[in-house]
């Protein structure tokens, strides 16, 4: 089945270049020049991947990403014209799966697109192969995680986690008591082809602590191992 890609880019020349090159690779491509149109097309198209620029009219890429993450789990490759860490961090916090800084080579963009689609395909194939899903409940004191339903409760109160926050927490919990390096966490949670740095892990750890720790400043569950990474204590 041909993968469907939505390009969200307001610069006509780049929009046309992306459309041409992705179409040549055999993908079904649609385009949007502003954030509002992007949301309308995404809801109708249900794309397999979205290439999303940050600087957009009406709604910027950050807001589009935030809204999309509440409605669907489509992978998002974010484009930014600024080579600043804060833009990348904000994009990843909003739920973007990867990013590219302009100007970029078309070969690199095509490689990132292929890697993201391959990752999604592998996840779908793994889910399809599980004819009878194994119910897994992870519980530590008042923290309860239902991995099948992707739901988390603390003291019978449901928490709202971003997809990567949930994946990160489950990975930490499944390796309770083990010291996990930032590099290992990046590889297992974000994928070996993810180009972001260890700052991504630190940001998501901070967000998790704010949601599952009684006092995020003095964490009791997610422990920092100075100079190495993190350890989960049940």
Buried (B, 14 or more C-beta within 10 A) or exposed (E): EEBBBBBBBBBEEBBEBBBEBBEEEEBBBBBBBBBBBBBEBBEEBEBBBBBBBBBBEBBBBBBBBBBBBEEEEBBBBBBBEEEEEEBBBBBBBBBBBBBBBBEEEEEEBBEBBBBBBEBBEEEEEEEEEEEEEEEEEBEBEEBBBBBEEEBBBBEEEEBEBBEBBBBBBBBBBBBEEEEBBBEBBBEBBBBEBBBBBEEBBBBBBEBBBEBBBEEBEEBEBBBEEEEEBBBBEE
